[in-house]
Amino acid sequence: MKFRAKVIVKLKNTVKDAKGEAVSAVLKRIGLEDAANTRLGKFFELEITAGDRDEADKKLENICKEVLVNPVVETYEILSFEEMA
């Protein structure tokens, strides 16, 4: 079985996001947003092969924790996880 997952990884709220602050400053400077509070992240779309949904869930959690995220400064959110037709 194949599954498709969409995951977003971003800095923890307690970690300074210098790139996000730079985007916010530009938005303010060019007059598009006066009170921008921008935080940047990374988006991943993954295809996972597994025998069943439980195995796929475990694989996805391991991929996120072991490969995609630095747990000291980042967090992740699984936006969607579905079986592919």
TASULDA-V970713 format. One record per backbone hydrogen bond with DSSP energy under -0.5 kcal/mol. NH is the residue of the N-H (numbers start at 1). CO is the residue of the C=O. E is the energy in kcal/mol with one decimal. If there is no record, write none. Layout:
NH;CO;E / NH;CO;E
This chain:
3;48;-2.7 / 4;82;-3.1 / 5;46;-2.7 / 6;80;-2.6 / 7;44;-2.9 / 8;77;-2.5 / 9;42;-2.9 / 10;75;-2.3 / 11;40;-0.7 / 12;73;-2.9 / 15;12;-2.0 / 18;16;-0.8 / 21;17;-2.4 / 22;18;-2.0 / 23;19;-2.2 / 24;20;-2.4 / 25;21;-2.3 / 26;22;-2.0 / 27;23;-2.6 / 28;24;-2.3 / 29;25;-2.7 / 30;26;-2.5 / 31;28;-1.0 / 32;27;-2.0 / 33;27;-1.4 / 36;33;-0.5 / 42;9;-3.0 / 44;7;-3.2 / 46;5;-2.8 / 48;3;-2.8 / 50;1;-2.5 / 56;52;-2.1 / 57;53;-2.7 / 58;54;-2.1 / 59;55;-2.4 / 60;56;-2.7 / 61;57;-2.4 / 62;58;-2.3 / 63;59;-2.7 / 64;60;-2.6 / 65;61;-2.6 / 66;62;-2.9 / 67;63;-2.2 / 68;63;-1.9 / 69;64;-1.9 / 71;69;-0.8 / 73;70;-1.3 / 74;70;-2.9 / 75;10;-2.8 / 77;8;-2.3 / 79;6;-2.5 / 79;77;-0.8 / 80;6;-1.4 / 82;4;-2.5 / 84;2;-2.9
